[in-house]
Amino acid sequence: MNDSTEEVSRQSWWSRLKGGLSRTTTAISTAITDLVSKRKLDASVIEELEDTLIRADFGVDVAARMAGAVGHGRYDKMISSDEVKGILADEIESILLPVTRPLVIADHCKPFVILVTGVNGSGKTTTIGKLAARYGLEGRRVMLAAGDTFRAAAIEQLRIWGERTGAPVIADAQGSDAASLAFRALEQARAEGIDVLIVDTAGRLQNKAGLMAELEKIIRVMKKLDADAPHASLLVLDATVGQNALSQVSEFSRIAGITGLVMTKLDGTARGGILAAIADKYRIPVHFIGIGERVDDLTPFGAREFARALAGLERL
């Protein structure tokens, strides 16, 4: 890919990122303009800004810090909306930069096992399909394991993604033992020299002890074949659930040793600040974000672009 093609690709992604975050951006930008257009910065403006950020799901602590940064050294002065956005973008970037880490497929792990977890409706199966497409384009041999054995639709959906991406799918009948399937998939992947094995799991509500116990069992049986498996444990989070995502991160981390996050449906919410709240509290790497249904709408996470798009600024 030459320089001009890369720039077009980056511009295309930036446009989609801004579009995907537009609901959150519009809510924040409108409030900022209303707050500072005709008023000097004072305690009431800072408090209203903090309330705006809380409504965007940045969380109380992060919102207070960000609003405080806007007010620092600027009390009783006029400030433009673009200045406020710039300060907020810098604050968001500083929170997200430490968790901006790519998911690295270790070539010495063959197969590299990715366990994908999350609650019902978070977009797990679609995320798996998009990951399979990405790794296939990189020249890796990918296998999918339909570990969501509770829903026939989930098994069928994964089979469709397998056909689209050319990845073989290991599946059993609805209601079969998910741990046994994961064990068999890993056995077969090793025998066939597969590079990446992606294991789907049933959508689990984090307060369902029985389902969480099954997730523990899946991990335990895979370790019988490979003590280091899974090599990555991804939690897929739906941005539209807001603060509930925090409890999901807590519980899934305890059970599945989450190593990275994928945030989906950012285009469906005006509360995109939740990603900053999660990053600030848990410091877990954010590998990918999803802002649409296209295969290439699952993209490696970048703190700077995300922060500027969320604050309503142009890409540098």
Backbone torsions as a table, in degrees:
resi	resn	phi	psi	omega
1	MET	NA	124.2	-179.4
2	ASN	-81.0	174.7	-174.6
3	ASP	-61.0	-42.1	-177.6
4	SER	-66.9	-38.2	178.2
5	THR	-66.2	-40.9	178.1
6	GLU	-62.7	-40.5	-179.9
7	GLU	-65.2	-41.5	176.9
8	VAL	-60.9	-42.2	179.1
9	SER	-62.3	-43.1	179.5
10	ARG	-65.2	-41.0	179.3
11	GLN	-64.5	-39.8	179.0
12	SER	-62.4	-45.3	178.8
13	TRP	-64.9	-41.4	179.1
14	TRP	-60.9	-41.8	179.1
15	SER	-62.9	-42.1	179.5
16	ARG	-70.5	-35.7	177.9
17	LEU	-63.4	-47.2	178.8
18	LYS	-62.2	-41.3	178.4
19	GLY	-64.5	-40.7	-179.3
20	GLY	-66.3	-31.2	-179.2
21	LEU	-96.3	7.9	-169.9
22	SER	-61.5	-33.6	-179.0
23	ARG	-64.8	-46.0	178.2
24	THR	-67.2	-45.8	-178.1
25	THR	-59.5	-44.9	-179.6
26	THR	-62.3	-43.6	-179.5
27	ALA	-61.4	-43.5	-179.4
28	ILE	-71.0	-46.8	-176.4
29	SER	-62.0	-43.1	179.9
30	THR	-61.8	-43.6	-179.8
31	ALA	-65.1	-41.9	-179.9
32	ILE	-62.1	-46.3	-179.4
33	THR	-60.3	-44.2	179.5
34	ASP	-63.4	-34.6	-175.6
35	LEU	-74.6	-41.4	-167.5
36	VAL	-109.5	-4.5	-173.4
37	SER	-63.9	-34.7	-175.9
38	LYS	-132.3	17.5	-175.0
39	ARG	-130.8	145.6	170.1
40	LYS	-76.3	155.7	-178.0
41	LEU	-73.3	120.9	176.1
42	ASP	-141.3	-176.0	-174.9
43	ALA	-60.3	-37.5	-177.8
44	SER	-69.3	-36.9	177.5
45	VAL	-65.2	-44.1	179.1
46	ILE	-61.8	-40.8	179.7
47	GLU	-65.6	-41.3	178.6
48	GLU	-67.7	-36.8	176.3
49	LEU	-63.3	-43.1	178.0
50	GLU	-60.0	-42.5	178.2
51	ASP	-62.2	-39.5	177.9
52	THR	-61.2	-43.0	-179.3
53	LEU	-69.6	-34.7	175.4
54	ILE	-64.3	-41.6	178.1
55	ARG	-63.9	-27.0	177.0
56	ALA	-84.5	8.0	174.2
57	ASP	71.1	29.7	172.2
58	PHE	-73.9	-16.5	-177.1
59	GLY	89.1	155.5	-174.1
60	VAL	-62.1	-47.6	-175.5
61	ASP	-65.3	-47.7	-178.8
62	VAL	-66.2	-42.4	179.7
63	ALA	-60.9	-40.9	179.7
64	ALA	-64.2	-42.6	179.8
65	ARG	-64.6	-43.3	-177.9
66	MET	-66.5	-45.0	178.2
67	ALA	-64.1	-37.7	177.7
68	GLY	-63.4	-36.7	178.7
69	ALA	-65.0	-37.6	177.4
70	VAL	-63.7	-39.9	-176.8
71	GLY	-79.3	-18.1	-173.2
72	HIS	-60.0	116.9	176.8
73	GLY	72.6	10.6	-174.4
74	ARG	-124.4	8.4	-178.1
75	TYR	-60.8	142.6	178.3
76	ASP	64.3	26.0	177.6
77	LYS	-125.0	154.7	173.1
78	MET	-78.8	144.6	178.3
79	ILE	-142.3	140.3	-178.5
80	SER	-82.5	159.0	178.9
81	SER	-63.1	-35.6	179.2
82	ASP	-66.5	-34.8	176.1
83	GLU	-63.8	-43.4	178.4
84	VAL	-61.4	-45.5	179.9
85	LYS	-60.7	-40.5	178.9
86	GLY	-62.4	-42.4	178.8
87	ILE	-65.2	-44.2	179.6
88	LEU	-63.1	-41.1	179.0
89	ALA	-60.8	-43.0	178.8
90	ASP	-63.3	-40.6	179.6
91	GLU	-66.6	-43.5	178.5
92	ILE	-62.2	-44.5	-179.9
93	GLU	-61.4	-40.1	-178.8
94	SER	-65.5	-30.1	177.4
95	ILE	-75.4	-40.8	-172.5
96	LEU	-85.8	-25.0	-176.1
97	LEU	-56.6	-42.5	-179.0
98	PRO	-64.7	-21.0	-178.5
99	VAL	-104.1	5.3	-180.0
100	THR	-84.2	92.6	-178.7
101	ARG	-137.2	132.0	179.5
102	PRO	-70.9	156.1	172.3
103	LEU	-83.6	110.3	-176.6
104	VAL	-95.1	122.0	176.6
105	ILE	-83.1	111.3	-178.6
106	ALA	-76.2	116.7	-175.7
107	ASP	-65.6	-23.4	-179.5
108	HIS	-78.2	-10.9	174.6
109	CYS	-95.8	111.9	-175.6
110	LYS	-134.1	104.9	3.0
111	PRO	-83.0	156.5	170.3
112	PHE	-81.8	116.4	-172.6
113	VAL	-96.2	123.7	176.7
114	ILE	-112.9	115.9	175.3
115	LEU	-94.4	128.6	-176.8
116	VAL	-115.2	122.2	-176.7
117	THR	-125.0	171.3	178.3
118	GLY	150.1	167.0	-178.1
119	VAL	-80.2	167.7	178.7
120	ASN	-55.8	133.6	174.4
121	GLY	84.3	4.3	-177.4
122	SER	-77.3	-17.1	-179.4
123	GLY	101.9	24.6	-177.7
124	LYS	-58.6	-53.8	-173.3
125	THR	-64.8	-39.6	176.8
126	THR	-64.5	-40.2	177.5
127	THR	-61.5	-42.1	178.4
128	ILE	-60.2	-44.3	179.1
129	GLY	-61.7	-41.1	179.3
130	LYS	-67.9	-36.9	175.8
131	LEU	-65.5	-41.5	178.8
132	ALA	-60.3	-42.4	178.6
133	ALA	-63.1	-43.7	-179.0
134	ARG	-61.5	-49.0	-176.5
135	TYR	-72.1	-30.4	175.2
136	GLY	-63.8	-41.2	178.3
137	LEU	-65.8	-25.2	176.5
138	GLU	-79.4	-1.7	178.8
139	GLY	89.1	14.2	179.7
140	ARG	-93.7	146.9	174.6
141	ARG	-86.5	123.3	-173.7
142	VAL	-116.6	141.3	172.6
143	MET	-126.5	143.2	178.9
144	LEU	-114.1	141.4	177.6
145	ALA	-118.0	121.4	-175.1
146	ALA	-84.7	73.0	-176.2
147	GLY	-78.8	-4.9	172.8
148	ASP	-85.9	81.8	-175.9
149	THR	-86.9	-0.8	178.8
150	PHE	-76.8	-29.4	-173.9
151	ARG	-121.6	120.8	177.0
152	ALA	-60.8	-34.1	-179.4
153	ALA	-64.1	-34.8	179.7
154	ALA	-68.2	-39.1	178.0
155	ILE	-64.0	-44.8	-179.7
156	GLU	-65.9	-39.7	179.6
157	GLN	-62.2	-40.5	178.9
158	LEU	-67.9	-36.5	176.8
159	ARG	-61.7	-40.4	179.1
160	ILE	-63.2	-43.6	177.1
161	TRP	-63.4	-36.3	177.1
162	GLY	-61.2	-42.0	178.1
163	GLU	-65.1	-41.3	-178.8
164	ARG	-64.5	-37.3	-171.6
165	THR	-102.0	-5.3	-178.9
166	GLY	75.1	20.3	-179.5
167	ALA	-99.1	127.4	176.0
168	PRO	-63.3	146.5	-178.1
169	VAL	-119.5	126.0	175.0
170	ILE	-95.8	120.5	-175.5
171	ALA	-145.9	152.1	173.4
172	ASP	-123.4	-179.4	179.8
173	ALA	-67.5	155.2	175.4
174	GLN	-55.0	135.5	178.4
175	GLY	89.9	-3.2	178.9
176	SER	-74.1	170.5	-175.4
177	ASP	-76.8	117.9	-175.6
178	ALA	-66.9	-35.4	-179.2
179	ALA	-66.4	-41.4	178.0
180	SER	-63.0	-39.7	178.9
181	LEU	-64.4	-42.6	179.8
182	ALA	-62.9	-39.5	178.2
183	PHE	-62.8	-46.1	-179.1
184	ARG	-65.7	-39.5	179.5
185	ALA	-62.5	-42.5	179.6
186	LEU	-66.9	-39.7	176.1
187	GLU	-58.2	-49.2	-176.9
188	GLN	-67.4	-40.2	179.8
189	ALA	-61.8	-40.3	177.9
190	ARG	-65.2	-42.9	-178.0
191	ALA	-65.4	-32.2	-175.8
192	GLU	-95.6	0.6	178.8
193	GLY	69.6	32.3	178.8
194	ILE	-67.3	142.2	-179.7
195	ASP	-82.5	-43.7	-175.5
196	VAL	-133.4	124.6	174.0
197	LEU	-110.3	120.9	179.7
198	ILE	-110.2	121.2	-174.5
199	VAL	-106.9	117.0	174.7
200	ASP	-79.0	155.3	175.5
201	THR	-135.9	160.3	180.0
202	ALA	-65.9	147.5	177.7
203	GLY	-68.5	113.4	-172.5
204	ARG	-110.9	127.7	168.1
205	LEU	-70.7	131.6	-169.8
206	GLN	-64.9	-11.7	179.6
207	ASN	-99.8	8.9	179.1
208	LYS	-94.1	99.7	-172.2
209	ALA	-61.2	-39.0	-177.6
210	GLY	-64.8	-42.5	-179.9
211	LEU	-69.1	-36.8	176.3
212	MET	-65.3	-36.4	177.8
213	ALA	-62.9	-36.6	178.0
214	GLU	-66.0	-38.2	177.4
215	LEU	-61.8	-42.0	175.8
216	GLU	-59.8	-37.9	-179.3
217	LYS	-66.6	-40.5	178.0
218	ILE	-57.6	-46.2	-179.9
219	ILE	-64.4	-42.8	-177.2
220	ARG	-62.5	-43.8	-176.8
221	VAL	-72.2	-33.1	177.6
222	MET	-65.7	-32.8	179.8
223	LYS	-67.8	-18.1	175.5
224	LYS	-66.9	-29.5	177.7
225	LEU	-92.9	-35.6	-179.2
226	ASP	-143.9	110.0	-174.8
227	ALA	-60.5	-21.8	-178.5
228	ASP	-94.2	-4.7	-178.5
229	ALA	-79.0	146.2	-9.3
230	PRO	-72.6	147.5	-178.7
231	HIS	-79.6	-21.7	173.0
232	ALA	-141.7	136.8	178.2
233	SER	-122.3	102.7	-173.2
234	LEU	-98.2	136.1	173.1
235	LEU	-107.4	122.5	177.5
236	VAL	-93.4	124.1	-177.1
237	LEU	-116.4	136.8	176.7
238	ASP	-91.3	115.5	-176.1
239	ALA	-61.3	-23.9	-175.6
240	THR	-73.8	-11.3	-179.5
241	VAL	-84.0	-6.9	174.7
242	GLY	62.8	-132.4	-173.1
243	GLN	-65.1	-19.1	176.0
244	ASN	-61.2	-23.3	179.0
245	ALA	-62.5	-30.5	-179.7
246	LEU	-62.5	-43.4	179.7
247	SER	-70.2	-31.1	176.7
248	GLN	-64.8	-43.6	178.1
249	VAL	-60.3	-43.1	-178.6
250	SER	-60.7	-50.2	-174.0
251	GLU	-73.9	-43.8	179.5
252	PHE	-66.3	-32.6	176.7
253	SER	-64.2	-39.8	-179.9
254	ARG	-65.0	-40.6	-175.0
255	ILE	-85.5	-44.8	-169.4
256	ALA	-110.2	3.8	178.8
257	GLY	56.9	52.1	-174.5
258	ILE	-54.1	128.7	179.1
259	THR	-105.9	-13.5	-178.7
260	GLY	-165.3	159.5	-177.3
261	LEU	-118.2	149.1	169.2
262	VAL	-126.3	122.1	179.5
263	MET	-104.2	121.4	-178.2
264	THR	-110.7	169.7	171.8
265	LYS	60.5	29.7	176.0
266	LEU	-64.9	-21.0	178.6
267	ASP	-79.7	-5.5	-176.8
268	GLY	-107.6	13.2	-175.2
269	THR	-140.6	153.4	171.4
270	ALA	-100.1	16.0	-174.4
271	ARG	-124.7	44.2	-176.8
272	GLY	-66.7	-8.4	178.4
273	GLY	-66.2	-10.6	-177.8
274	ILE	-59.0	-30.6	-179.7
275	LEU	-63.5	-38.7	177.7
276	ALA	-68.0	-39.0	178.7
277	ALA	-62.1	-41.9	179.4
278	ILE	-67.3	-45.2	-179.8
279	ALA	-60.6	-41.7	-178.4
280	ASP	-65.8	-37.4	-175.1
281	LYS	-85.0	-40.4	-169.5
282	TYR	-110.2	-19.9	177.4
283	ARG	57.4	29.7	178.1
284	ILE	-89.1	136.1	-179.1
285	PRO	-55.1	138.6	173.1
286	VAL	-103.0	114.3	-175.1
287	HIS	-90.9	-44.0	-174.5
288	PHE	-140.8	154.7	168.8
289	ILE	-128.7	151.7	179.4
290	GLY	-120.4	131.8	-177.8
291	ILE	-132.0	28.0	179.5
292	GLY	169.6	-175.5	-174.7
293	GLU	-96.4	-13.7	-179.2
294	ARG	-65.7	153.2	-180.0
295	VAL	-57.8	-39.0	-177.5
296	ASP	-89.2	11.7	176.0
297	ASP	-84.7	-3.5	169.0
298	LEU	-97.2	110.6	-169.1
299	THR	-130.1	144.0	175.9
300	PRO	-51.7	138.5	-174.5
301	PHE	-77.5	136.9	175.4
302	GLY	-129.8	120.5	-173.7
303	ALA	-61.9	-45.0	-173.7
304	ARG	-66.5	-49.0	179.8
305	GLU	-63.3	-42.4	179.9
306	PHE	-61.4	-45.7	-177.7
307	ALA	-62.2	-44.5	-178.3
308	ARG	-69.4	-39.2	177.8
309	ALA	-65.4	-41.3	-178.8
310	LEU	-65.8	-36.3	-180.0
311	ALA	-81.6	-7.7	177.9
312	GLY	86.0	26.4	179.4
313	LEU	-104.1	166.3	176.2
314	GLU	-83.4	156.3	178.7
315	ARG	-71.2	136.8	176.4
316	LEU	-80.0	NA	NA
